[in-house]
Amino acid sequence: MKKLKLGYAPTRRFVFSAEDAFKYKVMIKEKIESFGLGIDIVDLEGINSEGLLYDDNINADLIIDRFKKEQVDAVFFPHCNFGTEDTVARVGKALGKPVLLWGPRDEAPLEDGMRLRDTQCGLFATGKVLRRFNVPFSYVTNSRVNDPVFERGFTNFIAASNVVRQFRSLRILQIGPRPSSFWTMMCNEGELLERFGIELHPITLVDIQRASKRIENGSSSELAEAIDYIKDKLDWTEVTEADVRRIASLKVAMKQYALQTGSTAIAIQCWSSLQDAMGIMPCLANAILTDEQIPVTCETDIHGAITSVMVQAASMNQAPTFFADLTVRHPTNANGELLFHCGNFPVSLSVEGKPKLRKHFLFDDHAPGTHEGEIKGGSMTLARFDGDHGEYQLFLGKAKGIPGPYTRGSYVWVEVNDWPLWEEKLVKGPYVHHSVGIHANVIPSLYEACTYIPGLTPDPVDPTESEIQAWLRGKGL
């Protein structure tokens, strides 16, 4: 995946110290480069002699042209002194990308009573003008360059911007319609396109069957690699060599279709026509692809696929997601819940040395292809993009893994702060029994991303909205 590009537009105003503003321009850039986020920074060097944004309309046009040509994904306007609010607003409006507003805390006045920067005052001004221009923006508390609150706010903004850029370019490979009995998986394809620009690329189960058969009968290096992976990473003693080859062929076919169509996620009708046509379950193929950063959701859950891409992007694509049913309550823990699916959780998350490749334990055909076993616990985020009646929300909550009884399939038992509250919100909200988990705290970045996605409302249950905002202001540092 291409690196996120950040437009770096430090700003000053002429009545304050140009020398001090230049010093902070350099210092701030060095600081954000030290965070190790793996982003590309497009600065203003060469636009003018200072590489700063200030009150010059010609500079505004040149800055806009550069950032558009470089296709930046977000823009950072550090106020190196008071700043130039009208030019900042014009650039932000023209680009239509996520905007971060921040400035370093001012030093004490000089002995003669003069002040070099008045940065905080300028932030008040720019915030107002951005509102006048209808430019949504993120804000980090006025703080020193080395303060942890700046690093926290900046890195959270970058993660949120990564969510926005991947959300805005979303295309989902839809393999087959939803199972007929799963009305919960209905979605409005036209509305997703009109409102969010999300595209679906539908193919039939016959298409994927033919592609898989062609690969299975061939001798490609991709197939050999997939077979080797399965045999190396899983205990496949309960299935046959032919089963392994067929499962690997399906995985390769799904990935090829995703790459050919420019799809970043897949939603597949995983039962039961696929078993009739191919004699296998797709669960393990789904798991392997999800580990490879192409998340796959079961039962043609389009909204689940959208959630998966958002959650994965919020981690800067550094951790795999897992797609789970919210299934049953823990037998002894009132706030415990089972996250489960038939066998699709990423292999890399398994707590076993070699998880089992098995036959399905529910359906009558008992087709092979489920990857079973418990995955690791620890802290995690659970999320769900969903909607109905033209309104869309993003459920957000944190959980931690806990011990629980053995069950079949891919699973992990988790504990939340107040399960009855979660349950009520999930039943009465626009949500279903599917969620997306990740072993990372991505709630603040997902919450912030909603600032830039019109029509999507964040719906955090734990932490609350006020707690997220307090965390972004530096609570706990």
N, C-alpha and C positions, 0 to 999 in steps of 0.2 A: 504494500500500500504506500502511496505517495506520502511524503511528510507533510504535516500541516504547515502552511505558510502564514507567518505573522507580519503584518505591516507595522513597522516601528516608526511612529511619528511623534517624536518629542517636540514639545511646544514651549515657546517663551513669549513674553511681551516686551516691547522696546523700552519701556520706562524703567525696567529693572535690569539687574546685572547680566549682560550677555555672556561675560566670562564665566560666571557662576552657573548659568544655564548650560553652557557648553560642557563644563566639568561634570554636571549631573547627567547630561546626555550620554557621555562615555561611561560613567560609573553605573548607571542603570542598565545599559546594554550588557556590560560585562557581568552584572549580577544575574540577569535572566538567562544568559548563556551558561552560567555556572549551575543552574538548576538541573541540567542534563535531561531535558524533556524531548530531545530529538526532533526539534522543529527547525524550519528554515526561517531566517529573519531577513525581511526586506526593509532596508532603512532609507533615509533621505539623502544620503551622501551624493553630492553632485547636483542636487536640485538647486542648492544655493551654496554659498561659501561656508555656511555653518552646519548644514545637515539638520536644520531645525525648521519647524513649522512656526511662522509668525505672520503678522498682519500684512499680507501681500497677496492679492487675489491671483496674480500670475502663478505664484508658488502653489496655491490651492489646486489650480488646474493641472500643474505638472505633477503634483503628488497623486491626484486622482488617476491621471494617465499611467503613472508608474505602477501603482497598486493594481489597477485593472489589468495592465499588461502582464504583470507577474502573477495574477490570479490569486491574490492573498485570500485567506480564509477568515481572517479576523484582523482587527486593528487595535493597537495599543497607543494611547495618547498620554504618555507621562508628562505632567506639567513640571517643567524644570524651573520655571518661576510662575508668575501669574497665568501665563499662557494666553492664547488668542482664541477666544471661545467661538467667534463666528466662523473662522476658518476651520476649526475642528469640526463644527457642526456641518459645514458644507461638505467636507471630505467624508464624514460618517454617513451623511444622507446619500451621497452619490454612490457609495460602495454597497450599502445594504448588507454589511457583514456585522457579526458581533463586535461590539466596541467595549474596550476597557478604559475606564477613567481612574487615574490615581496620580498622586504627586508626593514627593518626599517631604517629610515634616520640616518646617522652617527652623532655622537656628535662632538664637537670641539676637536681638538688634545689636548693631555695632556700637562701639563706645560713643560715637557721635550721634547715636539715635537712629541712624539710617538702617533700613531693612533691605536685604539683597534680593528676596524672591517673592514673598507674600503668596506662596503656592496655595495654601488652604483657601484663601479668598478667591483665587482664580477657579478653583474646583467648584465652588458654589456657583459662580457665574456660568461655567461651561455646562454644569448639570442642567441649569435652567434653559439654556439655549438649545441643548440637545432635545429637551422636552418640546420646545417650540417647533423644532424641525421634525418631531415625531420619530426620533432615532432612539430605539431601545438601547440601553447600555448597562454594563456591570460596573460596580464601584468597589474599590478596596480602600479601607480606612486610611486616611492620611497618616503615614508612618515613615519611619526611617528606612533607608535602603536595606539595611541588614536586619530589620525587624522580622520575626517569623510570620507576622500577620501578612506582610507583603508577599512572601513566598507562598503562603497558603492561598491567598486570594488570586495571585497570578496563575499558579498551577491549576487551581480549580477552574479559572476562566479558560485556560488552554484546553482542558478536558471537555468543558462545556462546548467550546467552539468545535472540537472534534466531533462531538455528538451532532451538532447542528449541520456541519458540512456533510456528514454521512447520511443524516436524515434527509437532507435536501436533495441528495442524489440517489435515493433508495430505489432499487428495482429488485423485486422478489420473483424468483423462479417458482411458479406454482405447478406442482406435479399432481394433476388430477383434482377433481372437485372435493369439497369436504365430504366426509362420510354422511350418508343420507340422514342418519339418526342424530347427528350432532348439530342441532340448530344453534348451539352456542358459538359455533365457528362461522356463522354468517358474518359477512363484512360488506361494506358498500364500496365497491371498486371505483366507481365513478367519483364518489365523494373523496376518497383518499387521493385521487389524482387532482381533482379540482382544488381541494383545500390545501393539501400538503405537497403535491407534486410527486407522490409515491406511485410508481409504476408496477404493474404485475405483468409477468411474462408467462402465460399459461401454456403448458403442454399436457398431453394425455399420458395415461399409463402405458398405452401402446407405444408411444414415442420412446419412453424410458426403457420399456421392455426390449424394443428393437435395438436400441443403442447398447444396452447391457449385453445382449446376445452377441452382437458383433464384436464387442470387446472380449467377451468370454471365449469366443472361438479364435481369437487372435493371440498374438504373443508380444504385446507391447511392453515397453519398460515400465509404464505406469501401472499396468496390471501386475507385473512381477513385483514391483515395489509394494503395492497394496497387499498382495498375498503374503509377502515376507513380513510386513508390519503385523498382520493379524496373527501369524504363526509365532512371531517373536514376543508379542505383547500380551497374548491371551492364551488361556488354557482351552484348546479347541478339541479336546478328546471326545466330547459328546456329539460332535458333528463330523461330517465326512470331508474328504479333500475336495470333492465336487462342490459341497456347500460353501467352503471357504472361497473357492474360485468364483462362484456366482455372487457371493456377497461383495467380494473385492471388485468384481466387474460392475456391480451396481454403484458402488462408491465412485469409481472412475467415471462412469457415465454421468452421474449427477454433477460431478465437479466440472467435467467438460462442458455440459450444458450451461452451468452457471458462468463459466468463463466466456463462452461463446456469446451469451446473451447480456453480459455485463451485469449479472445479478450478484448482489452481495449477501443474499440469504436465500434459503429455500424453505418452502412449506409443502409437505408431501402427504398425500392420502395414504397413510401407512397400512391401513387395513380396510377391507379384507380382499379387495380385488387383486391387489398386488400378490398376495399369497396364492391365489388361484392361478394367476398368470405366470409367476416366476418360481413359486415354491419356497420363497424365503421371506423373512422379515427384514425391513430396512434399518432396524434400530442401530446396529453396529456401524453401518455405513453413515448414518446420521451422526453418530458419536465421533467418528474419525474426522468427518468434514468439519464438525463444530470445533474440534481441536485444531484444525487447520485454518480457523478464523472465517469459515463459511458456515455460520450457524444454520442448523436445520430444525424445523419445528414439525411436530407430529400433527396428524388429523387435519392437515391443510389449515393450520392456524396462522392466518395472515397477520393478525395483530400481534401474535406471539413472535413472529419473525421480525416485525418492526421493533418490538421490545428488545429482542436479542441484539440487533444491530446497535441500538442506542446504548444498551448496557455495555456491550463490548467496546464501543467507541469511548465511553466514559472512562474506561480503564486505560485509554490510549492504546487499545488493542494489545495489552500486555497480559491478559488473563482470559481463559475460555469461559464462556457462559455454560449453564446447563438448564434445560427446559423441563419443567416438572409439573406434575399434578399436585395440587394441594389436596391431600387424600383422606387421612383420618387423624383424629387427635391422639396424642400420646396416651398410653393406658394409665400412666400414673402422674404425669406432669400436666397440670391444668393449662399451661401456656405452651405445651409442646405440640408439634404437628409433623406429619410425615410428608416429605417431599419425595415423589416417586415418579418414575415412568418405566415402561416395559423393559428398556435396556438401551437407552440413548445418551446417557451421561458420558462426557468425554473420558476416554481411557486414562488420560493423564491425572484425573482427579481420584482415581481408585486408591483405596487404602490397602488393597490386596497386592501381593507381588504380581500375580497374573489373574486378573478377573476372568470369569468363565464366559465363553461363547456357548450359548445354550439354545434350546428350542423353546418356543413360546409356551408359557404355562397356562394361558387362559383359553385361547382359541382352539377349536376342535382339531384343526389341521396340525397344530403343534409345529409350525414351520420353524426352521432354524434361523438364527440371525439376531437374537437378543444378547446384549452384552450386560451381564448381571454382576452386581456387587455393590457394597457400600462405598460411598465416596467420602473424602475427608470433610471434617467439620470445620471448626473455627468460625471467625466472623465473616459474615456475608451480607450482601444486599439482595433483596427480592423486589422485583419490579413487574409492572404490567401496564402496557399501553392498551387502552380499550375505549370504546365509545358506543353510543346509540343515540337516536333522535337528533343527530347532527352535532352532538357534544362529545368531546374527547378529553380524557383525563389520563394522568400517569401516576399510578399507584406506586408508592415508595415506602419501604420499611427495612429495618435491619433485623438480623437473626443471628443465632450462634448454634453450632452443632452440639448435640447432646447424645448420650448413649440411649439406645432404644432396642427393641427386639428385632431379631432377624426377620426379613421379608424378602420375597422374590423381586426380581427386577433391579433397576438402578435406584438407589435410595440414599437418603440421609434424614435423620431426625433432627429437628431444630426447635429452639425455644425463642419466643418473642416476648415483648414486654407485657402484652395484654391480649391474649388470643381471642377472647370474646369480642373485644373491640375490633380486631382485625376481621374476624368472621362476619360481624355485622356489616362492616364497610364493604367487604368483598361480595356479600350476598345482595346488599341493597344498592351498591354502586353499579357502574356499567361493566363490571368485571365478570370473569368466569373462573373455572377451576384450574386454569393454567397460569403459571408464573415463570419468570426467568430469574435465575440466581447467578451470582458471581462472588468469588472469594475476594472481595475488595469493598472498600467504602466509597461508592460512587454516587451516593445520594445527593450531596451538595452540587456536584457537577450536573447531574440530571435535572435537579431542581433549577439550576441557573440556566440550563439550555432552554427550558420552557419560555424564558424571557424572549427568545428569538424565534419561537415557533408559534405564530398566531393561531389561535383556536385550540391550543393544547394547554390544559390547566394542570399544574402539579398537585398531587393529592397525597402528601406525606402523612403516614400514621405514626412512625417512630424513626427518627426524631420528628417533632412537630415543625411546622413552618417557622415559628418564632425561634425554635432551637437551632434550626439550620442557619437562619440569619445571624443569630448570635455567634455561632461557630465561625461564620465567614468574617465577622468583625473581630475575631481573635479569641473568643472564649476558650479557655482550657490551655492557652499558651503560657 
